Amino acid sequence: MNLLIKLQAVQDQLSEKTGLCLILYDHKLQEVTIPSGLPQPCLMESYNKECHHFISRKLELAQKEAAPALICCHKKLHAFAYRTDIKQDNQNLFLVGGRTSDPAKIKYFLDLITAIYGLPLTIPSGKEQSAPTIPEKTLRIQEHYGLTRQEINVLCLIGQGFSNQDIASKMFISMNTVKTHVSNILRKLGVENRTEAALFAFDKGLIQSDEQN
C-alpha cells in the first residue's frame, strides 16, 4: 500500500472519528485525496462559484499563515485550511477540514488533526503513484463536467463493473467515501444510475479502453 493510499485511509478514519469533512489539496487547488465526510449542502453545491471561492480563499489564507486559517462559508459552515508538512512534487499539501455548523468541534479536534498532518512525509511523484495517467483529451472532458481526478478513478472502476465494496477495497477507502464519490459523479454527469454513468463516460471519452488495465 503506497503512502497516498495510506493517507486516504487515515483521512477516512479521522473524518469518521471527528465528524469533520477532510480533504487534501495541492497548491493548484486540485484534490489529492477523495473528500471524506462531505455534508449534504456541499454535496449539492460543491462546484458552484461560491464554494470554489470559499476553498480558494481558505488556501490563500493557509499559504500566508503558519497557524490554521479559519473561515465561515456562505452556507454558514465553519472550516479551516492548514499547510501540512506533507509534500508532493516539492510542494506542501493543504488540508481543508470542517464544513460544520459547530465551530467548537473544529477547535476540539484541531490539535489532533494538525499533529497527524504535521508529520514530514513525501508522496512519490510520477510512475510511483498509484493513480493512472489520464490522456489530455480525457482531462479536457473531465474538466468540462467538473470531475476530479479521483472521481475519474472511481468512474473507471464503475465502468469495469465493480461494486461500491469492490471499489472501497481496491482504493483502500471507506464505503461512505465511495458512496459520496458515486453520488457526485451521478450528479455531475446528469445520470440516474451507475450503468448510465458508465455508458455516458465511454460515449464521451471519459474512459478509454486502454486505461482499463
N, C-alpha and C positions, 0 to 999 in steps of 0.2 A: 504494500500500500504506500503510495508516494505521499509527500508532505501535503500537497494540495487536498488530497482526499482525506487525510487525517484532519486537516484544518476544517473541512466541511463537516466531518463527524463531530468534532469538538464544538463547532458553532451550533449545530443542531441540538446537541445535548445541553449546551449552555442556554440556548434560547428557551428550551422546554423547562429548564430549572428556574430561570428568571422571569419568564413570561414576557420577554422583550424581543422585538424584531432585531436581528443581527445580520449584517452583510458586509463583506469586504469589497472595497473599490480600489482601482488603481488611480494614478494621477490624471488619467484621461477620462475619468468618470465612467469607466467600463466595469461591469460586475466581474469580480474574480471568483466569488462563491455564489451559490444559489441562495436567495433570500430565505431566512429561517423565521417563521412566525409572523409573517406579514398580517396586519389587522385587516378586517374587511374593507374599511374605507380606502386603504391603499391598494387592495386588490381591484377595486372598482375603478380607481383613477390613478394608478401608479405611473402612467406615462403622459399625463396631461402637463401643460406648461407650468402650472403652479407647483406640482410635485417635483418636476425636473429642476425648477428654480430653487426649491426647498433643499434638495440634495446638493445642488451646485454651491449654494450659499454655505451649507454645513462644511463642505470640503474646503472651500476657500478660507473659512474661519479656522479649520483644523490645520491648514498649512501655515498659518500665521502664529498660532498659539501653541505653546508647549502642553498646556492642560486641555482636556476635552472641551470642545466648543458646544454649548447648549443652545437650543433653538426651539421655537414652537411654530408649527406649520399652520396653514390656513384652515385645516380641519381641527385645530386646537389640540393636536397631538404633539407631545414633547419628545425630543430626540437629542442625540449627541453625535458628534463626529470626533474621532480620535486618530491621530497619526501614530500608527503602530510601529514597532521595531521589526516587523516582518517585511522583507524586501522581495521584489520581483523585478528582474531587469535593472538592478541597481537603483530602484525607486521604492520608497516606503509606501506600503499599502495603508489605506484608511478604513477604519471600522466605523460604519454608521449603525447606530443602535437606538432602541427606544420605540418610537411611534406608539406612545402610550398616553392616556389621559391623566395618568398619575405620575407627576414628576418625582415624587418621593421614591418610587420604585427604581428609577434610574440612580438616584443618589445612594440608595441602599446597596445596589449591586455594582456600582461603578468601580470601586477598588478591586473587586474580584476580577471584573472584566479587563481592566487595564493591566492588572498583574499578568493575566494569561497572554494578552496580546502585546505585552511589553517584552516578551521573550525574543531575543535576537535570532531570527530564523531567515533563511533564504530559500525561496521557491525556485527550483531549477527552471530554466527557460528552454525554448527550442524543442528539440526532439525528446528531451527528458520529461516533458509534461505529458499527462495522460490525455488531454483534450485533443481531438482530431483537428488537423489543418482544414480550414474552410476555404474553398476557392473564392476568388474575387467576385465572380458572378453571384455566388450564393450570399456573400457578405452584403452585396448591394440589395438583393431581395430581402434579406434578413433585416436590414436597416429600414427598408420601406414599410415593413409590417411591424416594426418596433420590437422584434425578437432579440433577446440577448444571446450571447454565445452559449450560455448554459442551457437556455431553452432550446437552442438548436440541437444540443447533445441529447436532451430528453426526447425531442421530436424525432431524432434519428432512431432512438430505441423504440418509440411508439410505432414508427414506420416498419420496424422489423417484427412487430407483433408482441413485444414484451409487455407484461402486466406491470402495474404500479409496484408490486412486490419485487418483481424481477429488476426493475429499474433501480429501486432502493438498494437492492443487494449489489448490483453492478457498480453503482456510483457511490456506495457507502454513505447514503443519506437516509434520513428518516422517511417513513411513509407520509407523514404530514407535509414534509417539504416537497415530496414528489407530487402529492395532490395539489398543493399550491401552484406548483410549476405547470402542471397539466391544465389547471383552471385558467392560468394566464395565457397559455398557448391557445386554448379554445376561444377565449375572448378576443385575443388579438387577431386571430385568423378569421373570426366571424363564423365559426362552425359549431355544431351542436355535440359532436362526439369524437372519440379517438379515431374511428375509421375515417370520418370525413377529414380530420386533421392530417392523417397520413396521406390520403389521396390528394388533398389540397397541396401539401408540401411537395409531393412528387410532381404534380402538374405544374407548379410554379417554379420548380427547380430549387426549392429549399433543401431537398435531399437528392444527392446524386448517387447513382448505383455504385460508383467506385468508392463511395465513402462507407459503404456498408461492409466492413471487414469483420 
